[in-house]
Amino acid sequence: MRRALLLCLLALVCAGCGDSTPRVVIYCSVDQDFAEAVLARFEEQTGIAVAAVYDVEAAKTVGLYQRLLAEREAPQADVFWNGEFTHTLALARQGLLQPYRPAHAADLPSRYLAADSSWTAVSARARVIVYNTELLTAEQAPQTLDALLEPQWQGRLCIADPVFGTTATHLAALWALRGPARAQELWQGLRHNQVRVLPSNGAVRDAVARGDVPVGLTDTDDVFVGLADGKPLGWVYPDADGEGTLIVPGTVALLRASPQPELGRKLVDFLCSAETERLLATLRANQMPLRPEVEVPAPAVPLTSIRAYELRLEQIAACLDSSAVWLRSRRGLE
């Protein structure tokens, strides 16, 4: 049923494209508003039509990941553009990605390139503590993740559903960084402190902006969009003087047995280019370029100015299954 629904959806997305029009299909978990601006520029420059299938906010990445697993023998898409990296690396481990090193990939720091060329990172967000500037000053805002466990924040903080998206990635990163026991201690502490679990990072931003709670955990892109809308938000890169902040790059990959591999490679080249990083940096989400030479407009800052977790992306992705299994157990937040 799910596969039949997908085929119908793709047919609707592709409707209106003549048979002679080159067309590439992309599965995309990047926020649709921003992805559409990038894909439209690709279409303008190449004359290649793009049929995009997006994930919903509440199930970011996981829905498309499951879809790709279901289609492993007959993929319907050519390219996977993921707003994070753990599920992309999971697809690579299962052999669902086709090795391809994009043009100009050498411009990227090596940690953002797969050793086997199965994926390439593009732009990034950071996990931050967001706070309401009408309720807290910068000095009053918590500066570390462990500070969120203090009694003063009981019932006064929120996170996005940790089963999905970058909250799930964050738990996996803590699993790798601190070890399972200490990661579990932090997340159980959040539960004990009556953390509110909301459907998405955007919902966290909005709850903090409304003053429902003064503090939350979310991503920089959500905060920056809120600032552009005039919301009273401030943010902290947590643990700046200690273990650091989680940086979450997006990833792009060519799918194994892609129906249109040549078109897929052209799209991968474009998505992994400095031009795309510049565009993503100037959109309202202000994603941070991975290339040090690409300018970073305010309110974002260069990645080199943020103390990041001293982990490889592969170390974090390897912990995703273990952390997710624990989370779904009775010891988790559910």
N, C-alpha and C positions, 0 to 999 in steps of 0.2 A: 504494500500500500504506500509506504513512504517513498519507494523508488518511483512508483507511478506518479505520485504527486510531484516529485522533483522533475520528472520528464515533462509534465504538463507546465510546471512553472518555467522551465527553460524555454519551452515552446512559446509561452507568452512573452518572456523577456526578449526573445529573438524575433518576435513578430514584427513585420515591417521591414526587415532587412532582406533585400533581394538576394536571390541565389548566387549572384555573381559577387556579392560583397564579402571580402575576407572577414572572418569573424573568429574571435578568440573568446573562450569562456573562462571566467575567473570566479572562484569561491573566495569571499572576502569577509573577514571579521573586523576590519577597520571600520570605524564609524562611517556610516553611509554618506553623510553630508561631505566629509572630507575626501573620502575615496572617490566619490563621483567627480570632484573637481580635478583630481589627478588623472582619472581614466578619460575624462573629456579632453584633456590636453593631449593624451596619447592618441586618441582618435583623430584630433585635429592635425597632429603632426604626421601621422602614418597613413590615414585613410582606412585603418583597420577598425571594424566595429567591435565593441566589447559587450558581451552579455555577462552581467554580473549577478551573482546570487549572494545575498548578504545574510549574516546571522542576526538573530534578534538580540537586543541588548541584555535581556535577562539570562540568556544562555550563551553569552559570547564565547566563540571558538569551539565550545564543546559540541554544539549541534553540527557544525560543518565537519569537525573531526569525525564524529560518528558517521556522518554521511559518506565521507571519503573512505572509511573502513568498509562500509556496506558496498561501495562501488569499486572495491580494489581490483576486481577482475575485469571491470568494464567502466573505467572512469568517464564521467560526463564532462569534466572540466579539464583545462590545460594548466592552469596556474592556481596556486593557493597563496593568498596574501593575508597573513595572520597578524593581528594586532599585538600578539605576544610571541613567545618562542617555544614554550614547553611542549605544546601539542605538535608543532612542526617537527621538533626533534624526535617526538614519539613516532610520527609517520616515517621519518628517516630510518629509525631503528627497525621498523617493520618492512622496509624495502619499498615503500609506496612513492618515493620521490626519485626523480631522474637526475643524476648528477649533471650540473651545468654551472660553470663559472661565468657570471655576467661580465659584459664589457665594463671596463673601468673598476672592476672589483678590487683591483690592487690599491685603489685609493683609500680603502677602508682599513681600519685597524684589524689585525689578524684575528682577534678574539671574536669578531663579528662575521667570520667566514667559516663555513664547515670545512673540516679537513678533507672530506670526500666530495666537496662541492655540491652536496645535496640541498643546501639552503644558503641564503645570504640575508644578513640583517639589514634593515633600513629604518632610520630615525628611531627615536626612543622617547619614552616617558619615564618619570620617576614616581615611586610610591611615596606619598607625603602625608603628614598630619595636617588636615585642613581645620581651620577654626573660624568662628564668626567674630569679625573685628568690632562689632557693636557690643559683644558680650565679654570679649577677652582682649587684653593687650598682647603684644608679641612676647613680652616677658612672662605673662601668665600662661601662655599656651604650652602644653607639654612638649618637651624637646626630644624625648626618646620613646620607643615602643613600650618599654617597661614602665614608663611614667603613666601610661594609660591604665595601669592596674591600681593606681593610687585611689584611696577611698573618695577623694573629691570628684572623681569622674564616674562614680557609680550611677548607672542609669542615664549618663550624660554624654555618651559617645555612640557612634554607629559605624558599621562596616557593610560592604556589599557581601552578598551571599558567597561564602568561601568555597562553594562547590564549583564555581565558574570563574572565568576571566582572570584578571590580574590578582585578585584576592587569593585564588587557588595557587597561582604562581608564587605569591608572597609566602604562603605557608610552606610550599616546597623549598623555597630559598632558605627560610629559617631552619627547616629540617636539615638542609645541607650545611648551613653556617654554624648553627648552635648544637646540632645533634638532635635526634628525635625527642629525647626526654625534656630538654629545655624548650624546644619548640612547642611541645604539648603543654608544658607548664604555662607558657605565655598565652596560648589560645584558651586553655581552661581558665586562666585568670581573667581573660576578657569575658568569658561566659559568667564567671562568678561576679564580675563587676556589672552584670546586666547590660552587656552591649546589645544594641539594637541591630538586627540583621535585616538589611534592606535589599531590594531586588538588583540593584546595580550601583556602580560608582557614581553615575549621574544622580541617582536618588540620594546617595550619601551627601553629595555636594548640595543638593537642594534642601535637604533636611537641616544641614548646618546653616545654610544661607537664611532659611526661614527662622532660625532660632529654636527649632524643635529640640535640638541638642547643640551644645557649643562646639563639639569636637568630633572629627571623623577621620577615617583612613580612606584615601582615594588616590587618584592619579593626577599628575600635573595637568594633563590635557583637560580634564573635567574642571579643575580649578580655574584654568586660564579662560575657558569658555564662560564660566560664571563671572569672572572679572570683566570680560568683554560685555556681558549683559548688565553690568553695574551692581553685582551682588557683593555684599560686605564680607569678603573672604580674605584670609591670610593663610599662609602655609609654612610648614617647617620641613626641611629635609632632615628626617630623624637620625639620631645617633651620629651627627656630623663630627663629633669628637671621639667616637668610638668605632663600632663595627661598620658604620656607614649606612647608606641608603640603597634600596634595591632599584636598579636601572632596568627597565623593561624595553628592549628593542623589539620592533616588529620584524617579521621575517617573510621572505618571498621564496617560493620553490616551484619548480616545474614538476608536474605530476608524471609518474611513470605511466607509459602507454597513453600519454596525452593524445587526444584526437587530432590536434593541430600543433605539433611540436615546434615547427618553425615560427609560427605566429606566437606561440607561447614564449619562445626564447626572446623574441622582440619585446614582448611585454615585460618579461623579467628584466631585460636590459634597462628598460625605461624606469621601472619601479625602483631599481637598485642604483639609479644614477644620482649624481649631485643635483641635477635639476629637480628631481622629485623631492630630495631632501630640502632644497631651498623652498619649494612650494609648500610642503608640509610645515615648515617653520614659520611661514607667513600667514597661514590660515589661522582661524580663531583658536585652534587647539595648541598652536605653537609647539609642535613636536620638535625635539632637539636633534639636530643632525649628528650622525656618527663621525662624519668627516670633520676634523678640526678646522679646516679652512673655510667651511660654509658658515656664513654669518648667522648669529642667533639673535633674533629680535626679542626685546623685552616683552613680557615679563620672564620669559625663559632665560636660562643661563647656559653657558657652554658646559658640556658634560665633564670637561676637565676640571671644572670648579666644584664639582660635587664629589664628596668622598663616597665611593661605591663599594658594595660588597666585594670582597676579594675572592670571587668564585667564578669559575668558567660557566658558561651557559649550559654545558653538558652536565655539570655537577648538579645544577638546579633541576634540570629536566629529569635526571635519573631518580630524583626523589619524589616526583609528582604522584606516582602510583601509590607509594607507601603512605604519603601524607594524606592522600584522598581516601584510602581505605580506613585509616585511623579516624579521619574526620567523620566518616559515615557510621562509625561505630558509636556505641553509647557514650564514649568519652568525648565525642566531638561536640560541635555547637548545635547539632540538630536534636 
